[in-house]
Amino acid sequence: MSQLSMPPAPPGFYNPPGTNIFIPDPSYTAVFTPPHYSRNPQTCLITVGATAPFRTLVFAALSPSFLTSLSTHNFRRLIIQAGTTFSDPEFQSLLSSVTTSRPGLEIEAFDFHPDLAATYIAKAEVVISHAGAGSILDALRWGRKLVVVENRELMGGHQREGLVEDLGKAVGQVMSVEMQGKKKEGGVGVVGVLEEEMGLWKEG
């Protein structure tokens, strides 16, 4: 496999020589001390992470049914961190078409961002994420409503039919859930985040 030109590795990841992927850096440690950002209640963020493509989720994000669901729940902005799929000509064509036909919804897409958590997750109302620990924990730390979609493409499988429809329904369901609690200052570790944050969900 030829070496592709890779963007800079996100914090906590590195690009092994001779590969076209990012993997977690076991030596990376960081203390989470979030600035005081206020969320934008009209923003939905979709993230596929830095390590592997998730074409199905990226294209589902631009489907008519999902975009209609966002409009129904008064979203005005959709952010898509599309990973390597961002450079796909088919995706770029669809993105251009959808952006033109949906003037009431601002759509922004990019491949990677060096600080996705502080720049986008912190300001989103809803985060739709691949099943990556980093994105999930960042959403929990910021107290954001979260939808997790398993990336079955990683194992050479196929996403089951209905993902697009399920994605729109999931937004409706998560918008009916109220999340209470405060942001956590300092590093509390994986167990601490899960214990302190997951126990704060309640039905609205």
JOKA-V308508 format. One record per pair of residues at least 4 apart in sequence whose ideal C-beta (glycine too) atoms are under 8 Angstrom apart, sorted by the first residue. I is the first residue (numbers start at 1). J is the second residue. Records with the same first field share a line. If there is no record, write none. Layout:
I: J  J
This chain:
1: 19  20
3: 18  19  20
4: 20
6: 15  20  22
7: 111  112
8: 112  114
9: 13  14  15  22  50
10: 22  50  112  113  114  116
11: 28  30  114  115
12: 24  25  28  30  134
13: 22  23  24  25  28  50  51
14: 22  23  25
15: 19  21  22
16: 21  23
21: 51  52
22: 50  51
23: 51
24: 28  51  134
29: 187
30: 187
31: 186  187
32: 141  184  185  186  187  188
33: 185  186
34: 118  122  141  142  183  185
35: 118  122
37: 118  122  123  142
38: 123
39: 43  122  123  124  125  142  144
40: 77  123  124  125
41: 125
42: 74  75  76  77  125
43: 75  76  77  78  79  123  124  125  126
44: 70  75  77  78  79  124  125  126  127  128  171
45: 79  81  120  121  124  126  127  128
46: 57  58  61  78  79  80  81  127  128  129
47: 81  116  120  121  127  128  129  130  135
48: 52  53  54  57  58  81  82  83  85  130  151
49: 54  81  83  129  130  132  134  135
50: 83  112
51: 132
52: 83  151  153  154
53: 83  84  85  153
54: 58  83  85  130  149  151  153
55: 59  85  88  153
56: 60  153  159  163
57: 61  128  130  149  151  159  163  167
58: 62  80  82  83  85  86  91
59: 63  85  91  94
60: 66  163  164  167
61: 66  78  80  128  167
62: 66  67  80  91  94  95  98  107
63: 67  164  167
64: 68
65: 69  164  165  168
66: 70  164  167  168  171
67: 71  78  98  102  105
68: 72  168
69: 73  167  168  169  171  172
70: 75  78  105  171
71: 75  102  104  105
72: 172
73: 171  172  175
75: 105  125  126
76: 104  105  106
77: 105  106  107  108
78: 105  106  107  108
79: 108  109  120  124
80: 107  108  109  110
81: 109  110  111  112  113  116  120
82: 86  91  109  110  111
83: 111  112
84: 88  111
85: 91
86: 91  92  109  110  111
87: 91  92  111
88: 92
89: 93
90: 94
91: 95  109
92: 96
93: 97
94: 98
95: 99  107  109
96: 100
97: 101
98: 102  107
99: 107
102: 107
113: 119  120
115: 119
116: 120  121  135  138
117: 121  122  138  141  142
118: 122
119: 123
120: 124
121: 127  135  138  139  142  144
122: 142
124: 144
125: 144  145
126: 144  145  146  147  171  174  175
127: 135  139  144  145  146  147
128: 146  147  149  167  170  171
129: 135  136  139  146  147  148  149
130: 135  148  149  150  151
131: 136  148  149  150  151
132: 136
133: 137  190
134: 138
135: 139
136: 140  146  148
137: 141  190  193
138: 142
139: 144  146
140: 144  146  193  194  197  198
141: 183  184  193  197
142: 183
143: 179  181  182  183  197
144: 179
145: 174  175  177  179
146: 174
147: 167  170  171  174
149: 163  167
152: 157  158  159  160
153: 157  158  159
159: 163
162: 166
163: 167
164: 168
165: 169
166: 170
167: 171
168: 172
169: 173
170: 174
171: 175
172: 176
173: 177
176: 203  204
177: 201  202  203  204
178: 202  203  204
179: 200  201
180: 200  202
181: 196  197  200
184: 188  192  193  196  197
188: 192  193  196
189: 193
190: 194
191: 195
192: 196
193: 197
194: 198
195: 199
196: 200
